[in-house]
Amino acid sequence: MRARMKAALSWLITGPINDRVAACRIALPLLVGGVAGPAAAQAPASHPPTSAELPQLTRAVVMSGLQQPWDVAFAPDGAMLFTEKCRGVSARLADGKTVRLFGTGGSLLVAPDVFCQGQSGVHGVAVDPDFARGTRDIYVYMASSLQKPATNRVVRLTLNADYTSVGNRRDIIDDIPYKDAPNGAGSAGAHSGGRIRFGPDRFLYVTTGDNHSAALPQDLKRLGGKVLRLNRDGTAAPGNGTPAGGDPRIFTYGHRNVQGITFRPAGQPNAGQPFTAEHGPNHSDEVTALVAGGNAGWDPQNRPGLRCPDNYCGYAGDPMTMPMTDRQRFPGAMPPTWVHNESGRGMDSALFLDGNQWRGWNGRLLVSLMRGQRIVALQLDSAGMATNEATLELPSTRTRTLVQGPDGNLYTANDDGEIWRVSPK
C-alpha cells in the first residue's frame, strides 16, 4: 500500500495537469490529504456567462427516419449532404427533395465495395473549398472491400450542377487500416475514426482509429491512430512536421479513436488551430489542441501488471496505469485541453460555435458525449485550456455530428435517425 501511495503521489505531482485532474478521484483515496501546489500552475478559471448572456435554444427536426446518420456537410448552394453508415451519401436539396448520391443500391453512383461492420462504414463527408467556384467535389470516408484485407479510404466525387449525376470517383487515400477480424479487445470494424474536415488553411484533415491494435498509434509507417493533413489529391500537405522516417501524410499520431475535429475561429487566440475530440477507454475522453508533428500519447502496449488481451492494454487500467496521454513515456506529448472522466463518456464530434447570435456561447467549443447523451459547451482560455463547462438544454440523444450551417444555426445528427436544427435566440 505504501508503494502504491508513493506512486500515485509521484504521478499527481509530475503528470500533466489535465490528466491529474481526471485521476484525482482515483488517486485521492490512496493519499493522506490533498495535493496542492501543482494545480496552481493551471490558468485561473474564467467566469462562465450569466444566464442572461446565454442563448435560449429552439430545436426543429429537419429529417427523420434515417438509417444511422453519421455526418453532415453543407454545399454553398444550400444543399445539405449527409451520410448514413450502411447506405452512403445523400443530399437534401434547398427545395426539400432528397437524392441518394453515392453508396449502396439505389444511389446515383453505386459503390459495390462499400460496406458496414461494427462501428465502421460510411462516416465523414466534406465539401471542396472551391465548390462555389466550379470545383463541385465532395470527399467521403468509407470502409471498402476493394483490397484484402479491407481498408478505410477517402474517395473524391464530382457532382453536377443539379445533383442528378455523380462521377469521377478517385480514391485519394486507400491505405487507412481497418480492423477486419475480432481480437481479445473487441469485434471487427472497431476504432476506424472517420471524421474529415477542411481547415481554414484549405487542407483536408482526416481522423483515424487504432483498430484495437496495440502498436498502431505509435507506428509512424501506418495511418491508424493518426490525424492526417492532405492536399486534395491525397498527397501530404506541406508543414505536417511528421517525425523523421514517418509517412509524410501524418500530422499528429498517438491517437486512440478521434471522431471529432474542429478549428479555433478567427478572432480567438491561435485562430485556425485544430482541436480533436477523442473517445477514451474506460476513462478519460479527451479534447486536444493539435500541433504539427505532435504525439497525443496513446500507447496501449507493454504495460506490466495489466491483463492485455492480444497485447492491447487499452481497457485494462486507469488514468495512472493506462493513461490516454502518457507524459511519462512521451514527455513532449500534447497535453489535453479537457479530460472528461465522469459517467456518460464516449466523446464524438466537436465544433467551435462562431457568431454573435450565440451570445455568451460565441467561441465556445462544443463536444458530444454519446453515452451521456448530451452536448457540452467548453470555455477555453488563451492557451486553449478548458476553464468551465455547461450542458446544452436539449433532449437526450446520442449525437454523432455537430456542424454549423450557412444560416449560423447548429445542425446535429443522432442515433435516433434524425437531423436537428438548433437555433439560438
C-alpha positions as CSV (number, residue, x, y, z in Angstrom):
1,M,0.0,0.0,0.0
2,R,2.8,2.4,0.9
3,A,4.5,1.9,-2.5
4,R,1.1,2.4,-4.2
5,M,0.6,5.6,-2.3
6,K,4.1,6.8,-3.3
7,A,3.5,6.0,-7.0
8,A,0.1,7.8,-7.0
9,L,1.6,10.9,-5.3
10,S,4.5,11.0,-7.7
11,W,2.2,10.8,-10.7
12,L,-0.1,13.5,-9.4
13,I,2.9,15.8,-9.0
14,T,4.7,15.1,-12.3
15,G,1.9,14.1,-14.6
16,P,0.2,16.5,-17.0
17,I,-2.3,18.9,-15.3
18,N,-5.4,17.7,-17.1
19,D,-4.6,14.1,-16.5
20,R,-4.0,14.8,-12.8
21,V,-7.4,16.4,-12.5
22,A,-9.1,13.4,-14.2
23,A,-7.2,11.0,-11.9
24,C,-7.9,12.7,-8.6
25,R,-11.0,10.7,-7.9
26,I,-9.0,7.5,-8.2
27,A,-5.8,8.7,-6.5
28,L,-7.0,10.7,-3.6
29,P,-8.4,7.7,-1.6
30,L,-4.8,6.4,-1.6
31,L,-3.4,9.6,-0.1
32,V,-3.4,11.2,3.3
33,G,-4.6,14.7,2.5
34,G,-4.7,16.5,-0.8
35,V,-2.0,17.5,-3.3
36,A,-1.6,21.3,-3.5
37,G,0.9,23.3,-5.5
38,P,1.0,21.7,-8.9
39,A,-2.7,22.6,-9.5
40,A,-1.8,26.2,-9.1
41,A,0.0,26.1,-12.4
42,Q,-3.4,26.0,-14.1
43,A,-4.6,29.2,-15.6
44,P,-7.2,30.9,-13.4
45,A,-10.8,29.8,-14.3
46,S,-12.8,32.3,-16.4
47,H,-16.2,33.2,-15.2
48,P,-18.9,31.5,-17.1
49,P,-21.6,33.6,-18.9
50,T,-24.5,34.6,-16.7
51,S,-27.9,33.1,-17.6
52,A,-28.9,36.5,-19.2
53,E,-25.9,36.2,-21.6
54,L,-26.8,32.7,-22.7
55,P,-28.9,32.0,-25.8
56,Q,-32.3,30.2,-25.5
57,L,-32.3,27.2,-27.8
58,T,-35.1,26.1,-30.1
59,R,-34.9,22.7,-31.8
60,A,-36.5,21.6,-35.1
61,V,-36.3,18.1,-36.6
62,V,-35.1,18.6,-40.2
63,M,-35.0,14.9,-41.2
64,S,-36.2,11.7,-39.5
65,G,-36.3,8.0,-40.3
66,L,-32.7,7.9,-41.4
67,Q,-30.5,4.8,-41.1
68,Q,-27.7,5.5,-38.7
69,P,-26.8,9.1,-39.8
70,W,-23.2,9.9,-39.2
71,D,-22.1,13.2,-40.6
72,V,-23.4,16.4,-42.2
73,A,-21.9,19.0,-44.5
74,F,-23.3,22.0,-46.4
75,A,-22.7,23.0,-50.0
76,P,-22.7,26.7,-50.8
77,D,-25.9,26.4,-52.8
78,G,-27.8,25.3,-49.7
79,A,-27.8,21.5,-50.2
80,M,-27.3,19.5,-47.0
81,L,-25.1,16.5,-47.5
82,F,-25.4,13.7,-45.0
83,T,-24.0,10.2,-44.6
84,E,-25.7,7.0,-43.3
85,K,-23.3,4.4,-42.1
86,C,-24.7,1.5,-44.0
87,R,-26.1,3.3,-47.1
88,G,-23.8,6.1,-48.3
89,V,-24.1,9.8,-49.0
90,S,-27.3,11.7,-49.8
91,A,-28.2,15.3,-50.4
92,R,-31.2,17.2,-49.1
93,L,-31.7,20.0,-51.7
94,A,-32.9,23.5,-51.0
95,D,-36.4,22.6,-52.2
96,G,-36.6,19.7,-49.7
97,K,-36.0,16.9,-52.2
98,T,-33.6,14.2,-51.1
99,V,-31.2,12.5,-53.6
100,R,-29.1,9.5,-52.8
101,L,-25.7,10.3,-54.3
102,F,-23.2,7.5,-53.6
103,G,-23.2,4.2,-51.8
104,T,-25.3,1.1,-51.9
105,G,-28.0,0.1,-54.5
106,G,-30.4,3.0,-55.4
107,S,-27.6,5.6,-55.4
108,L,-26.7,7.7,-58.5
109,L,-23.3,6.1,-58.3
110,V,-23.3,2.7,-56.8
111,A,-20.1,1.6,-54.9
112,P,-20.1,-2.2,-54.8
113,D,-17.1,-2.1,-52.4
114,V,-18.7,-0.1,-49.6
115,F,-19.8,-2.0,-46.5
116,C,-20.5,-1.5,-42.9
117,Q,-19.4,-3.7,-40.0
118,G,-19.4,-2.9,-36.3
119,Q,-18.5,0.7,-35.8
120,S,-17.4,1.2,-39.4
121,G,-18.9,2.1,-42.7
122,V,-19.6,5.4,-44.4
123,H,-18.5,8.1,-42.0
124,G,-17.3,11.6,-42.7
125,V,-18.2,13.9,-45.6
126,A,-16.6,17.2,-46.6
127,V,-17.2,19.8,-49.4
128,D,-14.4,21.2,-51.5
129,P,-13.5,24.7,-50.5
130,D,-13.8,25.8,-54.2
131,F,-17.2,24.2,-54.7
132,A,-18.9,27.5,-55.4
133,R,-16.3,28.3,-58.0
134,G,-17.0,25.3,-60.0
135,T,-14.9,22.5,-58.3
136,R,-18.0,20.6,-57.3
137,D,-16.2,17.8,-55.5
138,I,-17.1,16.1,-52.2
139,Y,-15.0,13.8,-50.1
140,V,-16.2,10.7,-48.3
141,Y,-14.6,8.5,-45.6
142,M,-15.7,4.8,-46.0
143,A,-14.9,1.2,-45.4
144,S,-14.0,-0.6,-48.7
145,S,-13.6,-4.2,-49.7
146,L,-11.6,-3.4,-52.8
147,Q,-8.5,-4.7,-51.1
148,K,-7.9,-7.8,-49.0
149,P,-7.8,-7.2,-46.1
150,A,-10.4,-4.4,-46.3
151,T,-9.3,-0.8,-45.7
152,N,-10.8,2.5,-44.8
153,R,-10.3,5.1,-47.5
154,V,-11.2,8.6,-48.6
155,V,-12.9,9.0,-52.0
156,R,-13.4,12.2,-54.0
157,L,-16.5,12.5,-56.1
158,T,-17.8,15.2,-58.6
159,L,-21.4,16.3,-58.6
160,N,-23.1,18.0,-61.5
161,A,-25.0,21.3,-61.1
162,D,-28.4,19.9,-60.3
163,Y,-27.4,16.8,-58.3
164,T,-28.6,14.4,-60.9
165,S,-25.3,12.7,-61.6
166,V,-22.2,11.7,-59.6
167,G,-18.9,10.7,-61.3
168,N,-15.1,10.9,-61.3
169,R,-14.6,8.7,-58.3
170,R,-11.0,8.9,-57.2
171,D,-9.8,7.1,-54.1
172,I,-7.3,9.7,-52.8
173,I,-6.3,7.5,-49.8
174,D,-6.7,3.8,-49.9
175,D,-4.5,2.5,-47.1
176,I,-6.1,3.6,-43.8
177,P,-6.1,0.4,-41.6
178,Y,-9.3,-1.4,-40.9
179,K,-10.0,-3.9,-38.2
180,D,-11.1,-6.9,-40.3
181,A,-11.2,-9.6,-37.6
182,P,-12.1,-9.7,-33.9
183,N,-9.4,-9.9,-31.3
184,G,-9.3,-10.1,-27.5
185,A,-10.2,-6.4,-27.3
186,G,-13.3,-6.4,-29.3
187,S,-15.2,-7.1,-32.6
188,A,-14.3,-6.4,-36.2
189,G,-14.9,-2.9,-37.5
190,A,-13.9,-1.2,-34.3
191,H,-12.0,2.1,-34.0
192,S,-11.9,3.5,-37.5
193,G,-12.1,7.2,-36.7
194,G,-13.5,8.7,-39.8
195,R,-14.2,12.5,-39.4
196,I,-13.0,14.6,-42.4
197,R,-12.9,18.4,-42.4
198,F,-11.2,21.1,-44.5
199,G,-9.4,23.5,-42.2
200,P,-9.1,27.3,-42.7
201,D,-5.7,26.5,-44.3
202,R,-7.7,24.7,-47.1
203,F,-6.1,21.4,-46.4
204,L,-8.1,18.2,-45.7
205,Y,-7.8,16.8,-42.2
206,V,-8.7,13.1,-41.8
207,T,-9.0,11.3,-38.4
208,T,-8.3,7.6,-38.0
209,G,-8.5,5.0,-35.2
210,D,-6.3,2.4,-33.6
211,N,-8.2,-0.7,-34.7
212,H,-7.6,-2.3,-31.2
213,S,-4.0,-2.8,-32.5
214,A,-1.6,-2.1,-29.7
215,A,1.4,-0.9,-31.7
216,L,-0.6,1.1,-34.3
217,P,-0.9,4.5,-32.7
218,Q,2.8,5.0,-32.3
219,D,3.7,3.4,-35.6
220,L,4.7,6.2,-38.0
221,K,4.7,3.9,-41.0
222,R,0.9,3.2,-40.8
223,L,-2.0,5.6,-40.8
224,G,-4.2,4.2,-38.0
225,G,-4.4,6.2,-34.8
226,K,-3.5,9.4,-36.5
227,V,-4.7,12.7,-37.8
228,L,-3.8,13.2,-41.5
229,R,-3.4,16.5,-43.3
230,L,-3.6,16.3,-47.0
231,N,-3.8,18.1,-50.3
232,R,-7.0,17.5,-52.2
233,D,-5.3,14.8,-54.3
234,G,-4.4,12.8,-51.1
235,T,-0.7,13.7,-51.1
236,A,0.9,15.1,-47.9
237,A,0.2,18.8,-47.2
238,P,3.3,21.0,-46.6
239,G,4.2,21.7,-43.0
240,N,3.0,18.4,-41.4
241,G,6.1,18.1,-39.2
242,T,6.0,14.3,-39.4
243,P,8.9,12.8,-37.4
244,A,11.8,11.5,-39.5
245,G,11.0,8.3,-41.2
246,G,7.3,8.6,-40.8
247,D,4.6,8.7,-43.5
248,P,4.5,12.4,-44.5
249,R,0.7,12.5,-44.6
250,I,0.7,12.2,-40.8
251,F,0.0,15.5,-39.0
252,T,-0.3,14.0,-35.4
253,Y,-0.1,10.5,-34.1
254,G,-0.6,8.5,-30.9
255,H,-4.4,8.7,-31.0
256,R,-7.0,6.1,-29.9
257,N,-10.1,6.9,-31.9
258,V,-10.6,10.5,-33.0
259,Q,-14.1,11.2,-34.3
260,G,-14.2,14.9,-33.8
261,I,-12.1,17.7,-35.3
262,T,-12.7,21.5,-35.4
263,F,-10.7,24.7,-35.8
264,R,-10.5,27.7,-33.5
265,P,-12.3,30.6,-35.1
266,A,-10.9,33.9,-36.3
267,G,-10.6,36.4,-33.6
268,Q,-9.6,33.9,-30.9
269,P,-6.0,33.1,-29.8
270,N,-4.2,30.7,-32.2
271,A,-7.1,31.1,-34.7
272,G,-7.2,28.1,-37.1
273,Q,-5.6,25.6,-34.6
274,P,-7.2,22.2,-34.9
275,F,-8.8,20.6,-31.8
276,T,-9.8,17.0,-31.6
277,A,-12.4,15.1,-29.6
278,E,-11.5,11.6,-28.8
279,H,-13.0,8.5,-27.2
280,G,-11.3,7.4,-24.0
281,P,-11.2,3.7,-23.0
282,N,-12.9,3.0,-19.6
283,H,-11.9,6.6,-18.6
284,S,-10.7,9.9,-19.9
285,D,-12.3,11.2,-23.0
286,E,-10.0,14.0,-24.2
287,V,-10.1,17.2,-26.1
288,T,-6.6,18.1,-27.5
289,A,-5.2,21.1,-29.3
290,L,-3.0,19.8,-32.1
291,V,0.4,20.9,-33.2
292,A,2.2,19.8,-36.3
293,G,4.1,16.5,-35.7
294,G,2.7,16.1,-32.2
295,N,2.2,12.9,-30.3
296,A,-1.1,12.5,-28.4
297,G,0.5,10.0,-26.1
298,W,-1.8,6.9,-26.6
299,D,0.3,3.7,-26.4
300,P,-1.8,0.7,-25.3
301,Q,1.1,-1.9,-25.3
302,N,3.7,-3.3,-23.0
303,R,2.0,-2.4,-19.7
304,P,3.5,-4.6,-16.9
305,G,0.9,-5.6,-14.3
306,L,-2.1,-5.2,-16.6
307,R,-4.0,-8.0,-18.3
308,C,-3.8,-7.1,-22.0
309,P,-5.6,-9.4,-24.5
310,D,-3.6,-9.6,-27.7
311,N,-1.2,-7.1,-26.1
312,Y,-3.9,-4.4,-26.2
313,C,-4.0,-2.9,-22.8
314,G,-6.4,-0.1,-23.6
315,Y,-9.3,-1.4,-21.4
316,A,-7.1,-2.8,-18.7
317,G,-6.1,0.1,-16.5
318,D,-6.9,3.6,-15.1
319,P,-5.6,7.1,-15.7
320,M,-2.4,6.2,-13.9
321,T,-1.6,2.7,-15.3
322,M,-3.1,3.2,-18.8
323,P,-3.3,6.9,-19.4
324,M,-4.8,8.4,-22.6
325,T,-1.9,10.8,-22.8
326,D,1.2,9.2,-21.3
327,R,3.5,12.0,-20.5
328,Q,5.9,9.7,-18.7
329,R,6.6,7.6,-21.8
330,F,6.3,10.7,-24.0
331,P,7.3,13.8,-22.1
332,G,6.7,16.0,-25.1
333,A,3.2,14.7,-25.8
334,M,0.4,17.2,-26.5
335,P,-1.4,18.0,-23.2
336,P,-5.2,17.6,-23.3
337,T,-7.3,20.7,-23.2
338,W,-10.1,18.9,-21.3
339,V,-10.5,15.5,-19.8
340,H,-13.9,14.0,-19.2
341,N,-13.7,11.2,-16.6
342,E,-17.2,11.3,-15.3
343,S,-20.0,8.9,-16.2
344,G,-21.5,9.1,-19.7
345,R,-18.3,9.1,-21.6
346,G,-17.9,8.3,-25.3
347,M,-16.8,11.7,-26.9
348,D,-17.6,12.0,-30.6
349,S,-18.0,15.2,-32.6
350,A,-16.6,18.7,-31.9
351,L,-17.4,22.2,-33.1
352,F,-16.5,25.8,-32.3
353,L,-19.6,28.0,-32.3
354,D,-19.0,31.2,-34.3
355,G,-21.3,34.2,-34.5
356,N,-22.8,36.9,-32.3
357,Q,-26.1,35.2,-32.4
358,W,-24.7,32.6,-29.9
359,R,-24.2,35.4,-27.4
360,G,-22.3,34.1,-24.3
361,W,-21.5,30.9,-26.2
362,N,-19.9,32.6,-29.2
363,G,-16.5,30.9,-29.5
364,R,-17.3,28.0,-27.2
365,L,-16.2,24.6,-28.1
366,L,-19.0,22.0,-28.3
367,V,-18.4,18.3,-27.8
368,S,-20.9,15.5,-27.9
369,L,-20.9,12.8,-25.2
370,M,-22.7,9.8,-26.7
371,R,-23.1,7.6,-23.7
372,G,-24.1,10.7,-21.6
373,Q,-26.5,11.7,-24.4
374,R,-25.7,15.3,-24.1
375,I,-23.7,18.2,-25.7
376,V,-21.2,20.1,-23.6
377,A,-20.0,23.7,-24.2
378,L,-16.4,24.4,-23.1
379,Q,-15.0,27.8,-22.4
380,L,-11.2,27.9,-23.3
381,D,-8.6,30.3,-22.1
382,S,-6.0,32.0,-24.3
383,A,-3.8,28.9,-24.0
384,G,-6.6,26.6,-25.2
385,M,-7.3,25.0,-21.9
386,A,-10.9,24.4,-20.7
387,T,-11.8,26.6,-17.8
388,N,-15.5,25.8,-17.4
389,E,-18.3,23.7,-19.0
390,A,-22.0,23.7,-19.4
391,T,-24.6,21.3,-20.9
392,L,-26.9,22.4,-23.7
393,E,-30.5,22.2,-22.8
394,L,-31.7,19.8,-25.4
395,P,-33.4,16.4,-25.4
396,S,-31.1,13.5,-24.6
397,T,-29.8,11.6,-27.6
398,R,-26.6,10.1,-28.9
399,T,-25.2,12.9,-31.1
400,R,-22.9,11.8,-34.0
401,T,-22.1,15.1,-35.5
402,L,-22.0,18.9,-34.8
403,V,-22.0,21.2,-37.8
404,Q,-22.7,24.9,-38.1
405,G,-24.8,25.6,-41.2
406,P,-24.6,28.6,-43.5
407,D,-27.5,30.1,-41.6
408,G,-25.4,30.2,-38.5
409,N,-27.6,27.5,-36.8
410,L,-26.3,24.3,-35.2
411,Y,-27.1,21.0,-37.0
412,T,-26.7,17.7,-35.4
413,A,-27.3,14.0,-36.4
414,N,-28.1,11.4,-33.9
415,D,-28.6,7.7,-33.4
416,D,-32.4,8.1,-33.3
417,G,-32.2,8.6,-37.1
418,E,-32.7,12.3,-37.0
419,I,-31.0,15.5,-38.1
420,W,-31.8,18.5,-35.9
421,R,-31.5,22.3,-36.4
422,V,-30.8,24.1,-33.2
423,S,-31.3,27.8,-33.3
424,P,-30.3,30.5,-30.7
425,K,-32.5,33.4,-29.7
